[in-house]
């Protein structure tokens, strides 16, 4: 079974029979299924990428603060 068809059936499982029938009979529906699949794929990739970036930004922000505290400690000792 094609990935775009599986994606659609997963999302709209209660319409499985209709989806299979339309996919076999209607080229416009097939195009719509492909477009939906590509949209879902892109959205998932961007979401994962964003979450990873968000986590890295948070980690580096926390590290920056910790390093700034250490630097200030050195400044205090030197003055």
N, C-alpha and C positions, 0 to 999 in steps of 0.2 A: 504494500500500500504506500502511496506517495506521502512524503512528509507533510505537505500542505493539507492533505486530506486527514491525516492523523491529528494534526494540530487543531483542525476545525472540529473533528469529532470529540477530541478531548475537551474543548471549550463548550461545545453545544451537544453534549452526549444524548440529551433527550430527543435530538433531531437526527440521530445517526442514519436512519433509513432514508429520510428525505435528502440528507447531504449526499449519501452514496448515489441515490437516484439522480439528483441534479448534476452531480459531478460527471456521471456517465453520459448524460443527455445534453448538457448545456455548456457550450464553450465559454460563454460570458461568465458563467458561474465558476468555471475552472480558473479563469483569469483572476476573478475576485478572490478565490481561495489562495492562489499564489501570492497576490498582493497582501492579503491578510497575513499569510505565513511569513513573508519577508518583513512586514511591519512588526510582528510579534518578535521575530528573531532579533531585529535591530534594537527594539526597545529593551529586550532582555540583556543584550550585550552592553548597551549604553548604561543600563541600570547597574549592572555588575561593575562596569568600569567606574561609574560615579561613586559607588559604595567603596571601592578600593581607594579611589582618590580621596574621598572624604575621610577614610580611616587614616591614610597617610598624612593628610593635612592635620588632623587632630594629633597624631603621634608627634609630628615635627613641631607643632605649636607647643605641646607639652614639653618636648625636649628643649626648645628655645627658651622657654620660661625657666627651666631647671638650669640651663647654662647661664642665663642672665643672673640668676641668684648666686651661682658660683662666682661669676665675674664680680658682682657687687661685694661679695665676701672678700675677695682679693683686694678690691679698692679700699674697703674699710680697714683692712689690716695694714695697707700701705700708707694710709693717711695718719 
